[in-house]
Amino acid sequence: MHIDMSIYRLVADASLLVQIVMLILILASLISWTMIISKARVIKQANKQAHAFEDRFWSGADLPSLYEKTSAKRNLSGMEHMFVAGFKEYIRLHKTRRVTALSISDTSLRSMKVALSREVDFLENHLSFLATVGSTSPYIGLFGTVWGIMNSFRALSDAQQATLAAVAPGIAEALIATAMGLLAAIPAVIAYNRYSHQTDRLITRYDNFVEEFTALLQRQAIIREGEQADPEDVTAIKAD
């Protein structure tokens, strides 16, 4: 007697609960792959933008001019977001004639930290889902396998003759759930580890920029205070 052991037939003949488990794993895999591709583009674009902005910033560009050009953009991201937030507060301090190293820490630095926090949230978005898929999918698949094997042995107990041909299809369809769980989990775990590392490096890069920019503004404030420069004149500030 020929028994159809194709994957389609095994899935179609599986119990309703096992089919639901398989459906959950397929959906989790599809969603995770969508997030994997999307996150790859986000991180690649963030690194590209960070590199381009650092080149402009440390090229000795006039910071007020750089601020005007950058703030005119509709969608700020990464270092641009932090730079605009910090320099905007620096300009406000000049207008109130209260530019000191301490006041910069209380205003510009705090604004940049808020912008940094928003960028961190954006970069880490969906990483928790990948971690969840990677850690739970094997167990969900194992649950479907155990349930399917239980049904196979229950059906075997009702059979007049216990043969491998009678139990093999049930065990095979149950093991498909485990395979699906692994197929969903492995890419998610690899992507989570890779993107977490890349995100941490990018966040460190952002944090270093915030500290360096704060130090630059504080140094300028100390120099201008010693020279008794016009507190409303911010046109001579350059990154070097």
BELUR-V503173 format. One record per residue. N is the residue number from 1. SS is DSSP state (alpha for helix, beta for strand, coil for the rest). PHI is phi as a letter, one per 30 degrees, with the letter a starting at -180 (none if undefined). NEAR is the number of other ideal C-beta (glycine too) atoms within 12 Angstrom. Layout:
n = (N/N)
ss = (SS/SS)
phi = (PHI/PHI)
near = (NEAR/NEAR)
//
This chain:
n = (1/2/3/4/5/6/7/8/9/10/11/12/13/14/15/16/17/18/19/20/21/22/23/24/25/26/27/28/29/30/31/32/33/34/35/36/37/38/39/40/41/42/43/44/45/46/47/48/49/50/51/52/53/54/55/56/57/58/59/60/61/62/63/64/65/66/67/68/69/70/71/72/73/74/75/76/77/78/79/80/81/82/83/84/85/86/87/88/89/90/91/92/93/94/95/96/97/98/99/100/101/102/103/104/105/106/107/108/109/110/111/112/113/114/115/116/117/118/119/120/121/122/123/124/125/126/127/128/129/130/131/132/133/134/135/136/137/138/139/140/141/142/143/144/145/146/147/148/149/150/151/152/153/154/155/156/157/158/159/160/161/162/163/164/165/166/167/168/169/170/171/172/173/174/175/176/177/178/179/180/181/182/183/184/185/186/187/188/189/190/191/192/193/194/195/196/197/198/199/200/201/202/203/204/205/206/207/208/209/210/211/212/213/214/215/216/217/218/219/220/221/222/223/224/225/226/227/228/229/230/231/232/233/234/235/236/237/238/239/240)
ss = (coil/coil/coil/coil/coil/coil/alpha/alpha/alpha/alpha/alpha/alpha/alpha/coil/coil/alpha/alpha/alpha/alpha/alpha/alpha/alpha/alpha/alpha/alpha/alpha/alpha/alpha/alpha/alpha/alpha/alpha/alpha/alpha/alpha/alpha/alpha/alpha/alpha/alpha/alpha/alpha/alpha/alpha/alpha/alpha/alpha/alpha/alpha/alpha/alpha/alpha/alpha/alpha/alpha/alpha/alpha/coil/coil/coil/coil/beta/alpha/alpha/alpha/alpha/alpha/alpha/alpha/alpha/alpha/coil/coil/coil/coil/coil/coil/coil/alpha/alpha/alpha/alpha/alpha/alpha/alpha/alpha/alpha/alpha/alpha/alpha/alpha/alpha/alpha/alpha/alpha/alpha/coil/coil/coil/coil/alpha/alpha/alpha/alpha/alpha/alpha/coil/alpha/alpha/alpha/alpha/alpha/alpha/alpha/alpha/alpha/alpha/alpha/alpha/alpha/alpha/alpha/alpha/alpha/coil/coil/alpha/alpha/alpha/alpha/alpha/alpha/alpha/alpha/alpha/alpha/alpha/alpha/alpha/alpha/alpha/alpha/alpha/alpha/alpha/alpha/alpha/alpha/alpha/alpha/alpha/alpha/alpha/alpha/alpha/alpha/alpha/alpha/coil/coil/coil/coil/coil/alpha/alpha/alpha/alpha/alpha/alpha/alpha/alpha/alpha/alpha/alpha/alpha/alpha/alpha/alpha/alpha/alpha/alpha/alpha/alpha/alpha/alpha/alpha/alpha/alpha/alpha/alpha/alpha/alpha/alpha/alpha/alpha/alpha/alpha/alpha/alpha/alpha/alpha/alpha/alpha/alpha/alpha/alpha/alpha/alpha/alpha/alpha/alpha/alpha/alpha/alpha/alpha/alpha/alpha/alpha/alpha/alpha/alpha/alpha/alpha/alpha/alpha/alpha/alpha/coil/coil/coil/coil/coil/coil/coil/coil/coil/coil/beta/coil/coil)
phi = (none/d/c/d/c/d/d/e/d/d/d/d/d/d/d/e/d/d/d/d/e/d/d/d/d/d/d/d/d/d/d/d/d/d/d/d/d/d/d/d/d/d/d/d/d/d/d/d/d/d/d/d/d/d/d/d/d/c/d/i/d/d/d/e/d/d/d/d/d/d/d/d/d/d/c/c/b/i/d/e/d/d/d/d/d/d/d/d/d/d/d/d/d/d/d/c/h/b/d/b/d/d/d/d/d/d/c/d/d/d/d/d/d/d/d/d/d/d/d/d/e/d/d/d/d/i/d/d/d/d/d/d/d/d/c/c/e/e/d/d/d/d/d/d/d/d/d/d/d/e/d/d/d/d/d/d/d/d/d/d/b/d/b/d/d/d/c/e/e/d/d/d/d/d/d/d/d/d/d/d/d/d/d/d/d/e/d/d/d/d/d/d/d/d/d/d/d/d/d/d/d/d/d/d/d/d/d/d/d/e/d/d/d/d/d/d/d/d/d/d/d/d/d/d/d/d/d/h/d/d/d/c/c/c/d/c/d/b/d/b)
near = (7/8/18/16/19/15/19/13/16/29/31/17/25/33/27/16/22/39/25/20/37/39/21/26/37/27/19/32/31/20/23/37/25/21/30/31/19/22/32/23/15/27/34/17/20/33/25/18/30/33/19/19/32/26/16/24/35/21/16/14/22/20/33/26/22/31/31/19/20/31/22/13/18/8/14/24/29/39/41/34/36/43/46/34/36/43/42/29/34/41/29/23/32/31/17/15/18/21/35/24/26/18/26/35/25/20/32/40/32/20/31/39/27/22/33/34/21/22/34/26/17/27/32/26/20/30/33/21/27/39/23/22/41/34/21/25/38/27/23/35/34/25/26/38/34/24/29/38/29/21/28/31/19/15/23/22/14/13/16/9/11/15/13/15/17/20/26/21/32/32/28/29/39/38/30/35/43/31/28/39/36/25/27/41/31/25/28/39/27/21/33/29/19/21/37/25/16/25/32/19/19/34/30/18/29/39/25/20/34/36/22/25/41/35/22/30/41/29/21/35/31/19/18/28/21/12/13/10/20/15/23/18/18/30/19/17/32/22/29/15)
//
